[in-house]
Amino acid sequence: MKFSNGSSAKVSTVVGENVRVKGSMTLPIQDNLSLTLNEKCNVDQWLKGNQEGAQYQFGVGIEFKL
């Protein structure tokens, strides 16, 4: 999805033995600078209350274009 302010978001789901969700959002800070937030999680384990089995991960990336 793209938003009117230049931001974009992606979400994907993989269903198999587990349900895994991965998403990212990119936010423009300036014309040559953007911030990206990423996360992924094993949703069925998280819903069962198994925090360790959910393997939640979060990351941040900064892109600077010369």
Backbone torsions as a table, in degrees:
resi	resn	phi	psi	omega
1	MET	NA	141.1	175.0
2	LYS	-117.9	140.7	-177.7
3	PHE	-110.2	162.0	-174.9
4	SER	-65.1	-22.7	180.0
5	ASN	-86.7	4.8	179.4
6	GLY	95.5	-6.8	177.0
7	SER	-72.3	157.4	174.7
8	SER	-142.8	154.4	-179.3
9	ALA	-139.4	146.4	176.9
10	LYS	-134.4	140.2	174.7
11	VAL	-138.4	134.3	176.0
12	SER	-134.0	148.4	180.0
13	THR	-128.9	135.4	176.5
14	VAL	-119.2	122.7	-179.8
15	VAL	-111.3	125.0	179.6
16	GLY	-159.1	-128.1	174.2
17	GLU	-61.6	-32.4	177.4
18	ASN	-128.0	167.3	173.7
19	VAL	-108.5	114.1	-178.4
20	ARG	-112.9	134.2	178.7
21	VAL	-121.3	135.8	178.6
22	LYS	-132.0	136.8	-179.9
23	GLY	-145.7	157.6	175.6
24	SER	-148.5	152.2	176.4
25	MET	-136.9	131.5	178.3
26	THR	-111.0	128.4	-177.4
27	LEU	-119.4	121.3	176.4
28	PRO	-74.9	131.8	177.9
29	ILE	-97.6	-48.0	174.6
30	GLN	-140.2	-179.3	-179.9
31	ASP	-58.3	-33.5	-176.1
32	ASN	-113.5	12.6	-176.3
33	LEU	-136.2	129.3	177.5
34	SER	-139.6	156.6	-179.1
35	LEU	-121.1	131.6	179.0
36	THR	-120.4	130.3	176.7
37	LEU	-109.7	129.2	-179.9
38	ASN	-123.8	144.8	172.9
39	GLU	-151.8	152.1	173.9
40	LYS	-148.5	153.1	-172.8
41	CYS	-158.5	146.4	171.6
42	ASN	-88.5	98.8	-168.9
43	VAL	-66.1	-41.5	-176.6
44	ASP	-64.9	-35.7	176.7
45	GLN	-70.3	-37.3	178.7
46	TRP	-64.5	-42.9	179.2
47	LEU	-66.1	-27.9	177.2
48	LYS	-79.5	-4.7	179.8
49	GLY	87.4	8.0	179.8
50	ASN	-89.9	85.7	-175.3
51	GLN	-62.4	-40.4	-179.9
52	GLU	-68.1	-40.7	179.2
53	GLY	-69.6	-21.1	179.5
54	ALA	-70.3	-23.7	177.7
55	GLN	49.6	46.6	179.7
56	TYR	-64.7	133.1	177.0
57	GLN	-133.1	142.3	-179.7
58	PHE	-135.7	137.9	179.3
59	GLY	-143.9	158.2	-180.0
60	VAL	-131.2	134.8	176.7
61	GLY	-127.9	144.4	177.3
62	ILE	-120.6	130.4	178.6
63	GLU	-117.6	126.6	178.4
64	PHE	-121.1	118.7	-178.9
65	LYS	-97.7	129.8	179.2
66	LEU	-84.1	NA	NA
